[in-house]
Amino acid sequence: MQTQLLTTKEAAQILGVSVAFLERDRWAGARVPFIKVGSRAVRYRYSDLLAYIESCAFHSTSQY
């Protein structure tokens, strides 16, 4: 099974947010799941990004 790993910049483009948003998210508790590769590299699974997008979907403004 092959998993597509994306850089922070690529993930930010897919989500429509800034790189700084994802950096702050990791620091604050990671609502968007990420993977540490080695001691420094951070990567995002494409499937996790899609799941995060789905988790943010609402049908009404009164839902949240």
Secondary structure, 3 states (H helix, E strand, C coil): CCCCEECHHHHHHHHCCCHHHHHHHHHHCCCCCCEEECCCEEEEEHHHHHHHHHHCCCCCCCCC
